[in-house]
């Protein structure tokens, strides 16, 4: 009974709904918006990620077939090189595409030794505790909506923050921000 009533109701609702003529398409005007300063800055990096370097310019510390892949997520390390980290676990060198993957590994109980991060300016690995981190700049991050870039020099970090925004902090604070990515 209920099924018959439902079918009758549907027929009544859609009776006469077939169009007698073909619908016409109304042209839609595209709204043109002016690009913000943030978008203009980022347009410079379109087609080439800020954090990318040529494979020949990347220092890879891992060995084997997957030495250019993040040990946690598998992303190409040279593509996200300016956010790379490295550490040693049980005598084995590990390399991460970002502080996000490093934080994820630490959250699983990894006991890492001698952690280092790439200095954006020199492209060399430096101890994480000696770096100044610019967090939350307009430059796209790696594995996170909140970017985190490291600098050996406080002056370089200040210049980057002046140009792209962000807050300068130490490793402990940057790692804490990275861990926020895992809160749901």
C-alpha positions as CSV (number, residue, x, y, z in Angstrom):
1,X,0.0,0.0,0.0
2,X,2.8,2.4,1.0
3,X,4.7,1.5,-2.1
4,X,1.7,2.2,-4.4
5,X,1.1,5.5,-2.6
6,X,4.8,6.5,-3.1
7,X,4.7,5.7,-6.8
8,X,1.4,7.6,-7.3
9,X,2.9,10.6,-5.5
10,X,6.0,10.6,-7.7
11,X,3.9,10.4,-10.8
12,X,1.8,13.3,-9.7
13,X,4.9,15.4,-8.9
14,X,6.6,14.7,-12.2
15,X,3.5,14.8,-14.4
16,X,3.8,17.5,-17.0
17,X,7.5,18.2,-16.1
18,X,8.8,17.2,-19.5
19,X,9.8,20.4,-21.3
20,X,8.0,21.1,-24.5
21,X,10.9,23.0,-25.9
22,X,14.6,22.6,-25.6
23,X,16.0,24.7,-22.7
24,X,18.2,27.6,-23.8
25,X,21.6,28.1,-22.2
26,X,22.1,31.5,-20.6
27,X,25.6,32.8,-21.1
28,X,27.4,33.2,-17.7
29,X,29.7,36.1,-17.3
30,X,33.0,35.3,-15.6
31,X,33.7,37.5,-12.7
32,X,37.2,39.0,-13.0
33,X,38.9,39.5,-9.7
34,X,42.1,41.4,-9.1
35,X,44.8,39.2,-7.7
36,X,45.9,40.0,-4.2
37,X,49.5,40.7,-3.3
38,X,49.7,37.1,-1.9
39,X,48.6,35.6,-5.2
40,X,51.0,37.8,-7.2
41,X,53.9,36.6,-5.0
42,X,52.8,33.0,-5.4
43,X,52.4,33.3,-9.1
44,X,56.2,33.6,-9.4
45,X,56.3,30.0,-8.1
46,X,53.7,28.5,-10.4
47,X,55.1,25.7,-12.5
48,X,58.0,25.4,-10.1
49,X,57.6,24.7,-6.4
50,X,59.6,27.0,-4.2
51,X,60.9,24.0,-2.3
52,X,62.1,22.1,-5.4
53,X,65.7,21.8,-6.5
54,X,67.3,19.8,-9.4
55,X,68.3,16.3,-8.4
56,X,72.0,17.2,-8.8
57,X,71.6,20.0,-6.2
58,X,70.0,17.8,-3.5
59,X,72.0,16.0,-0.8
60,X,70.6,12.5,-0.5
61,X,71.7,10.6,2.6
62,X,69.8,7.4,2.0
63,X,71.0,4.5,-0.1
64,X,69.4,2.1,-2.4
65,X,66.7,2.2,-5.1
66,X,64.5,4.6,-3.1
67,X,67.1,7.1,-1.9
68,X,65.2,10.0,-3.4
69,X,62.0,9.1,-1.7
70,X,60.7,10.2,1.7
71,X,61.1,7.4,4.1
72,X,57.5,7.9,5.4
73,X,55.3,9.1,2.5
74,X,57.4,8.2,-0.6
75,X,57.4,11.8,-2.1
76,X,60.4,12.7,-4.2
77,X,62.9,14.4,-1.9
78,X,64.4,16.8,-4.4
79,X,60.9,18.1,-5.3
80,X,60.4,19.2,-1.7
81,X,64.1,19.6,-0.8
82,X,64.0,22.9,1.0
83,X,61.8,21.3,3.6
84,X,63.9,18.1,4.0
85,X,65.0,16.6,7.3
86,X,67.4,13.8,8.0
87,X,68.3,11.7,11.0
88,X,69.8,8.4,11.9
89,X,68.0,5.5,13.5
90,X,69.8,2.3,14.4
91,X,72.8,3.4,12.3
92,X,70.7,3.9,9.2
93,X,70.3,7.3,7.5
94,X,66.7,8.4,7.0
95,X,65.5,11.4,5.0
96,X,62.1,13.0,5.2
97,X,60.3,15.4,2.8
98,X,59.1,17.6,5.6
99,X,58.7,18.2,9.3
100,X,55.2,16.7,9.0
101,X,56.7,13.3,8.1
102,X,59.4,13.7,10.7
103,X,56.7,14.4,13.4
104,X,54.6,11.5,12.2
105,X,57.6,9.1,12.6
106,X,58.4,10.5,16.0
107,X,54.8,10.0,17.1
108,X,55.2,6.3,16.3
109,X,58.0,6.0,18.8
110,X,61.0,6.5,16.5
111,X,64.3,7.1,18.4
112,X,66.2,9.4,16.1
113,X,69.7,10.7,16.4
114,X,71.4,13.7,15.0
115,X,68.3,15.3,13.3
116,X,69.1,17.9,10.7
117,X,67.1,20.2,8.4
118,X,68.0,21.8,5.1
119,X,68.9,25.5,5.3
120,X,66.8,27.2,2.6
121,X,69.6,29.6,1.8
122,X,72.6,27.3,1.4
123,X,70.7,24.0,0.7
124,X,73.0,22.3,3.3
125,X,71.8,20.2,6.2
126,X,72.2,21.9,9.6
127,X,71.3,20.7,13.1
128,X,67.6,21.3,13.8
129,X,68.4,23.1,17.1
130,X,70.6,25.7,15.3
131,X,67.9,26.7,12.8
132,X,65.4,29.5,12.8
133,X,62.0,28.5,11.4
134,X,59.6,30.7,9.5
135,X,56.2,29.2,10.1
136,X,53.0,30.1,8.3
137,X,54.4,32.1,5.3
138,X,52.6,32.6,2.0
139,X,54.9,30.1,0.4
140,X,53.3,26.7,0.0
141,X,54.3,24.2,2.6
142,X,55.0,20.5,2.2
143,X,52.5,18.0,3.6
144,X,50.8,20.8,5.4
145,X,48.7,23.9,4.8
146,X,51.0,25.7,7.3
147,X,54.5,26.1,5.7
148,X,57.7,25.6,7.8
149,X,61.0,26.7,6.3
150,X,64.4,26.6,8.2
151,X,67.3,29.0,8.0
152,X,70.8,28.9,9.6
153,X,70.9,32.7,9.8
154,X,68.4,34.8,11.7
155,X,68.9,37.6,9.2
156,X,67.9,35.2,6.4
157,X,64.8,34.1,8.3
158,X,63.8,37.7,8.9
159,X,64.2,38.6,5.2
160,X,62.1,35.6,4.2
161,X,59.4,36.5,6.8
162,X,59.4,40.1,5.6
163,X,58.9,39.1,2.0
164,X,56.5,36.2,2.5
165,X,55.1,36.6,6.0
166,X,55.2,34.0,8.8
167,X,56.4,33.8,12.3
168,X,60.0,33.1,13.3
169,X,60.4,30.3,16.0
170,X,62.7,27.6,17.2
171,X,62.6,23.9,16.3
172,X,60.5,22.9,19.3
173,X,57.8,25.4,18.4
174,X,57.9,24.4,14.7
175,X,57.6,20.8,15.6
176,X,54.6,21.6,17.9
177,X,52.9,23.3,15.0
178,X,53.6,20.3,12.7
179,X,52.0,18.0,15.3
180,X,48.8,20.1,15.1
181,X,48.3,18.6,11.6
182,X,47.5,15.3,13.2
183,X,44.7,16.6,15.5
184,X,41.3,15.8,14.1
